[in-house]
């Protein structure tokens, strides 16, 4: 798989917790449901969020903030007033994935290698949480937010 080009199918176990964050407009951005968002300290230290795609270099000081509950977009250099609603801790979010298996992988740290693929690889990837369970083709991840991406 690769970066999202449309909204991802998500499932949520239990209650859904969300927070709204202002989206950075240093570049034009389009994002999709299921896409991770980070505070990219190398680009903007104001605390505004950017969507994660594989081309974004995740530094060890960047912070994972949550998973987009909906899609949206902003124009370059627009007023920084657009908010994105993010699924945050303690939400347990299910991603369509064949990367993990139930039992053997439970409790593993989960990263995203691009905006559409879960991974166990830390290098240059945002850490999003711990594997809670695998059911019906979905890997359920207990989100950890905010999470400094120290392994990147």
N, C-alpha and C positions, 0 to 999 in steps of 0.2 A: 504494500500500500504506500501511499505518499500523502503529502499535505492535503487537507480537506479542500474540496471544491464545491461542497454542498453540506447542508446540515447533517450531522452524524446522528444515528439512532442511539439514544441514551435511555437507561433505566435508572431509577433511584430506589434503593432499599430504605425503607423507613421514611423518616422525615427529610425534607429538602430544606437546606439552609442556604440563604443567598445574601450577597452584599453587592452594592452598586459602586462602581469605580469609574472615574473619568478616563476617557481614552486619549492617548497622546496623538497629536496631529502633526508631528514633525514630518510625517509621510502620509500619503493617502493609504487608507487601510480598509480592507474588507475581511470580515471574520464570519465564522459559521458556528452553529450550535455544536458543542463538544470540543471546541478549540481551547487549549490552555492559554492563560494570560499571565504575563510576568511584568514586574517592574524592572526594566532594563536600565540598570544603574550607569552603564557606559554611554547610553544615549540620552537619558532624561532622568535626573535625580529629583524631579519634582513629586514623584509618587504616582504619576499617571501611568496607566497600564498600556501594554502593547500585546497583540496576539503573537503567539509563538508559531513560527514556521521553521522548517529545517535550515533555511538560510540564515536565521538569527543565531549569532554566536552567544551562547549562554555562558556568562562569566560566573565565577564563584561568589560574586557579590549580588547577583541578580536574585529576585525573589518571586517564587511562584505564588500567584494570588488566587487562582481558581479556574474553573471550567465555564466557558460561555454557555449560558442558559438559552440564548437566542443569537441569531445572526445580526449583522449590522455593518455599517460603513461610515467613514469620515473622509473629508477632503483634506488634502495637504494644506497646512497653514490655516485651517479653519479655527474658529473659536473653540477652545477646549471646554465644551459644555456637554458633549455627547457622553452618556454613561452606558456601560455594559453591565448587565446583571450576571454575576458569577456564582456558580455553585461552590460553596466553601465548606471547610471543616465544621461540623462533624458529618457532613453528607457522605453517603456511600454511593458512588456513581458507577453504573455498569456501562462498559464500553464493548461494542462488538469486537471480539478479538479471539484469535487462535494461538496467541503467544504463550498463554499460561494454561496449566492443567490443575484441576482441583486436587487437593491433598499435597502433592509434591511442591507446589509453589506458594502455598498459603503463607502469608506473613512477609513475603519478599517485598523489597523496596521496588516501587514502580516509577519509571521515567517515561517520557514520551520522546521517541527518536525523530518524529516529525508530528505534525498536528493531527495525524490520523492513525498513528501506530504506537501501541504500548511497548515498553522495552524494559530490560533489566540493566541496560548500559547507562552508566553515569556520564561518560565523557560528552560534554557540550549538549546535554539534554536536561530539561527541567525535571526535578524530582517532584512527583505529584502526590505520592502517598504509599500505602501498604496494601497488598493484595488481601482482600477480605474473603472472597469466594469466587468460584467459577460455576455459572449455571446457564444452561440453554444457549451457549455460544457467547455469553457475556462475561467479561472479567470485571468483577466488582471491586472498586478501589476505595478504601477509606481515605478520603482526602486529608492532607496535612497543609493547612494554610494559616498564615503565610509561612512559606518554607524557603529559607535561603538555600540556593543551589550550590552548596559547598563542594559537591562532587564533580561539578562541571569543569 
